């Protein structure tokens, strides 16, 4: 659950809580307005349908429920979902089949960081039935694990940097004049002494490297260090899985298009997830996202840590009637497993 933020003057009675919980859980399951008769059966209260109707009406007046049509049942509002998450939703676990699927995935997935993150987004989407977001590790949380300088051609060098996250970055350098094997080895030795353990990307300057006395070697070392300098405005890459799930949960074509367009704006997605986490939330519902195109959506997020340091984040985006207990459980388990997998390298 998110940290409780329910004002004392909006704390519901036990009976109203039971009725609200019954409505939310039924609507999450069916996406159909919930009537008083069904609530009377599902809430476990020994009260008449008339009493349930009275309480439903009161919950509507207080902004927790909404009645689409006069003769229809009730549906939860964003406020109703928020109360459910903060006060009524108990801990949820994934069933053994889903847990086994996740464990097997992280036992067998290997390769470059980008591939791992892309496949993780597909896994999360498959488990939740929602669109999934995986934000790559922040540059300031990633360090260099190893470095290799390879001569491809007499005038072409390849720099290979192995990162603490298991990612691999490559950069090629064209040389004005060929370098000898000994010069390449000397540059390799300097880089191996300078880079491992340092931040993988720098936004201002490179760490000083010892001068070799050979201008060609020093130039290659300087170019290698400069290749790890990035712009402050560069946002981490976002891997999106399950775009097709968006079409399956929204009836309006325009809404589907709006959500899909949002996924193309990577900086906005990263900022959205960071804002939700900075507010101490794991779920943002409708208008809580602060993004107009998501006013009928909810987002469930969690950070993941590499080597004990928060590195990136994952999340799912779905309709406000998504199954919150299952979505939150899946995001929590996969974020934890992803962090552990990247830490092991």
C-alpha positions in Angstrom: 0.0 0.0 0.0 1.0 3.6 -0.4 1.5 5.7 2.7 -1.9 6.5 4.1 -3.0 10.0 3.3 -6.6 9.9 4.4 -7.7 12.9 6.4 -9.4 12.1 9.7 -12.6 13.8 8.5 -12.8 11.4 5.5 -12.2 8.2 7.5 -15.1 5.9 6.6 -17.1 3.7 8.9 -16.5 0.0 8.9 -19.7 -0.7 7.0 -18.9 1.9 4.3 -15.4 0.5 4.0 -16.8 -3.0 3.4 -19.2 -1.7 0.8 -16.6 0.4 -1.0 -14.2 -2.5 -1.0 -16.8 -4.8 -2.5 -17.6 -2.3 -5.2 -13.9 -1.7 -6.1 -13.0 -5.4 -6.2 -16.0 -6.3 -8.3 -15.4 -3.4 -10.7 -11.7 -4.3 -11.1 -12.8 -7.8 -12.0 -15.7 -7.0 -14.4 -15.4 -3.3 -15.4 -19.2 -3.2 -15.1 -21.2 -0.9 -12.7 -21.9 -2.7 -9.4 -25.5 -3.0 -8.1 -26.6 -3.0 -4.5 -27.7 -6.6 -4.6 -24.3 -7.8 -5.6 -22.7 -5.6 -3.0 -24.9 -7.1 -0.3 -23.7 -10.5 -1.3 -20.0 -9.6 -1.7 -19.5 -7.3 1.3 -20.2 -9.9 3.9 -22.5 -7.5 5.8 -25.7 -8.8 7.4 -27.7 -5.9 6.2 -30.6 -5.4 3.7 -30.2 -4.3 0.2 -32.0 -1.1 1.2 -29.3 -0.3 3.7 -26.7 -1.0 1.1 -28.4 1.4 -1.3 -28.4 4.1 1.3 -24.7 3.6 2.0 -23.9 3.5 -1.7 -25.8 6.8 -2.1 -23.8 8.3 0.8 -20.5 7.1 -0.7 -21.5 8.7 -4.0 -22.3 12.0 -2.2 -18.9 11.9 -0.6 -17.1 11.4 -3.9 -16.0 7.8 -3.5 -18.4 6.3 -6.1 -20.1 7.5 -9.2 -23.4 6.3 -10.9 -23.1 6.5 -14.7 -26.8 6.4 -15.2 -29.8 6.6 -12.9 -30.7 2.9 -13.2 -27.1 1.7 -13.3 -24.9 0.5 -10.4 -21.9 2.3 -9.0 -18.3 2.6 -10.2 -15.4 3.8 -8.1 -14.0 7.3 -8.6 -10.3 8.1 -8.4 -10.9 9.0 -4.8 -12.5 5.6 -4.2 -9.6 3.8 -5.7 -7.2 5.9 -3.6 -9.0 5.0 -0.4 -9.0 1.3 -1.4 -5.2 1.3 -1.9 -4.4 3.3 1.2 -6.8 1.8 3.7 -8.4 -1.4 2.4 -6.1 -3.3 0.2 -4.2 -6.1 2.0 -0.9 -7.5 0.9 -1.0 -9.4 -2.4 1.2 -12.2 -3.7 1.6 -13.7 -7.1 0.5 -17.3 -7.7 3.2 -20.0 -7.9 2.9 -20.2 -11.7 3.7 -16.5 -12.2 6.5 -16.6 -9.6 8.0 -19.6 -11.4 7.8 -17.8 -14.8 9.6 -14.7 -13.3 12.3 -16.9 -11.6 12.9 -18.8 -14.8 13.2 -15.6 -16.8 15.9 -14.1 -14.6 17.7 -17.5 -14.4 18.0 -17.7 -18.2 18.2 -14.1 -19.5 21.7 -12.9 -20.4 23.3 -10.5 -22.8 23.6 -6.8 -23.1 21.8 -4.5 -20.8 19.5 -3.1 -23.4 18.3 -6.6 -24.4 17.7 -7.5 -20.7 15.6 -4.4 -20.1 13.6 -4.9 -23.3 12.8 -8.5 -22.4 12.0 -7.5 -18.8 9.4 -5.0 -20.1 7.8 -7.8 -22.1 7.8 -10.1 -19.1 6.1 -7.4 -16.9 3.6 -6.7 -19.6 2.8 -10.4 -20.0 2.4 -10.9 -16.3 0.1 -7.9 -15.7 -1.7 -7.6 -19.1 -0.8 -3.9 -19.1 1.7 -1.8 -20.9 5.0 -2.0 -19.1 7.8 0.6 -18.7 11.4 -0.2 -17.8 13.7 2.8 -17.3 17.4 2.1 -17.8 19.8 2.8 -15.0 20.6 6.4 -14.4 24.1 7.3 -15.7 25.2 8.6 -12.3 24.5 5.2 -10.7 26.5 3.1 -13.2 30.3 2.5 -12.9 32.9 1.0 -15.2 33.7 -2.6 -14.5 36.2 -3.3 -17.2 37.6 -1.7 -20.4 39.1 -3.2 -23.6 40.8 -1.4 -26.5 40.9 -3.4 -29.7 42.6 -2.7 -33.0 40.1 -3.5 -35.8 42.1 -2.1 -38.7 45.4 -0.1 -38.8 43.5 3.1 -38.6 40.5 2.0 -36.6 40.2 1.2 -32.8 37.2 -0.2 -30.9 36.7 0.8 -27.2 34.6 -1.7 -25.3 33.4 -0.7 -21.8 31.7 -3.2 -19.5 29.4 -1.6 -16.9 28.5 -2.5 -13.4 24.9 -3.2 -14.6 26.1 -5.8 -17.1 25.7 -3.4 -20.0 28.3 -3.0 -22.7 29.1 0.2 -24.5 31.2 0.4 -27.7 32.8 3.3 -29.4 35.1 3.4 -32.5 37.9 5.8 -33.2 39.4 6.6 -36.6 43.1 7.4 -36.4 45.0 9.9 -38.5 48.0 7.5 -38.6 48.2 3.8 -37.7 49.2 2.8 -34.2 51.5 -0.1 -33.4 50.4 -3.1 -31.3 52.6 -1.8 -28.5 50.9 1.7 -28.6 47.5 0.1 -28.4 48.5 -2.0 -25.5 49.9 1.0 -23.7 46.7 2.9 -24.2 44.8 -0.1 -23.0 46.9 -0.3 -19.8 46.3 3.4 -19.0 42.6 3.0 -19.5 42.5 -0.1 -17.3 44.2 1.8 -14.5 42.0 4.9 -14.9 38.4 3.8 -15.6 37.3 0.8 -13.6 35.3 1.9 -10.5 34.6 5.3 -11.9 31.2 6.6 -12.9 30.4 5.3 -16.4 29.3 8.6 -17.8 30.4 12.1 -16.8 28.6 15.3 -17.5 31.5 17.7 -17.1 35.0 16.4 -17.4 37.1 13.2 -17.6 39.3 11.9 -14.8 42.9 12.8 -15.3 45.0 10.1 -17.0 48.8 9.8 -16.6 50.7 11.1 -19.6 52.5 8.3 -21.5 55.0 10.5 -23.3 53.6 9.3 -26.6 51.2 11.8 -28.2 49.4 9.1 -30.2 48.7 7.1 -27.1 47.6 10.1 -25.1 45.2 11.2 -27.8 43.5 7.8 -27.9 43.2 7.8 -24.1 41.7 11.3 -24.2 39.2 10.3 -26.9 38.3 7.3 -24.9 37.6 9.3 -21.8 35.7 11.9 -23.7 33.4 9.2 -25.2 32.0 8.8 -21.7 30.9 12.4 -21.4 27.2 13.0 -22.0 24.9 16.0 -21.9 23.1 16.8 -18.6 19.8 16.7 -20.5 20.2 13.2 -21.8 17.4 11.1 -20.3 17.6 7.4 -19.5 16.2 5.2 -22.2 12.7 3.8 -21.6 11.8 0.3 -22.8 8.1 -0.2 -23.4 6.5 -3.6 -23.5 2.9 -4.6 -24.4 1.8 -1.6 -26.4 -0.8 -3.9 -27.9 -2.4 -4.3 -24.4 -3.4 -0.6 -24.5 -5.9 -1.3 -27.3 -7.4 -4.1 -25.3 -8.3 -2.1 -22.2 -9.6 1.1 -23.7 -12.8 1.4 -25.7 -12.0 4.7 -27.3 -9.6 4.8 -30.2 -8.6 8.3 -29.3 -7.6 7.3 -25.8 -5.5 4.4 -27.2 -3.7 6.9 -29.5 -3.1 9.3 -26.6 -1.5 6.7 -24.4 0.6 5.3 -27.2 1.8 8.8 -28.1 2.9 9.3 -24.5 5.2 6.3 -24.7 7.1 8.0 -27.5 8.0 11.0 -25.3 10.7 9.3 -23.2 11.7 12.3 -21.2 8.1 12.8 -20.1 7.8 9.2 -19.1 11.0 9.3 -17.0 9.8 12.5 -15.4 6.4 11.1 -14.7 7.8 8.0 -12.9 10.3 10.0 -11.0 7.6 12.4 -9.8 5.4 9.6 -8.6 8.3 8.0 -6.7 9.4 11.4 -5.3 5.9 11.8 -3.8 6.4 8.6 -1.9 3.8 6.8 -4.0 3.7 3.4 -5.8 0.4 4.2 -7.5 -0.8 7.3 -9.3 -4.5 7.3 -10.3 -6.0 9.4 -13.0 -5.4 13.1 -12.4 -2.7 12.2 -9.8 -0.3 11.5 -12.7 -0.4 15.1 -13.6 -0.6 14.1 -17.3 -3.8 15.0 -19.1 -3.6 12.0 -21.5 -3.5 9.7 -18.5 -6.6 11.0 -16.7 -8.3 7.7 -17.3 -5.2 5.6 -16.4 -3.3 4.5 -13.4 0.4 3.9 -13.2 2.1 1.5 -10.7 5.8 2.0 -10.3 8.8 0.8 -8.2 12.5 1.6 -8.3 15.2 -1.1 -8.7 18.7 -1.0 -7.1 22.0 -2.1 -8.4 24.8 -2.8 -5.9 22.5 -1.2 -3.2 22.0 2.0 -5.1 18.8 3.0 -6.7 19.5 2.8 -10.4 16.3 2.8 -12.5 12.6 2.1 -12.2 9.8 0.0 -13.7 6.1 0.4 -14.0 2.8 -0.6 -15.6 0.2 1.7 -17.2 -3.4 0.6 -17.4 -7.0 1.8 -16.9 -8.0 3.0 -13.5 -9.9 -0.2 -12.9 -6.7 -2.3 -13.2 -6.2 -5.1 -10.7 -4.0 -3.0 -8.2 -3.1 -5.8 -5.8 -1.7 -8.0 -8.7 -0.1 -5.1 -10.5 1.7 -3.9 -7.4 2.8 -7.4 -6.5 4.2 -8.0 -10.0 6.0 -4.7 -10.1 7.5 -5.2 -6.7 8.8 -8.8 -7.5 10.2 -8.0 -10.9 11.9 -4.7 -9.8 13.6 -6.7 -7.0 14.6 -9.5 -9.3 15.9 -7.1 -12.0 18.0 -5.3 -9.5 19.5 -8.5 -8.1 20.2 -9.8 -11.7 22.0 -6.6 -12.7 24.0 -6.6 -9.5 25.2 -10.1 -10.2 26.1 -9.0 -13.7 
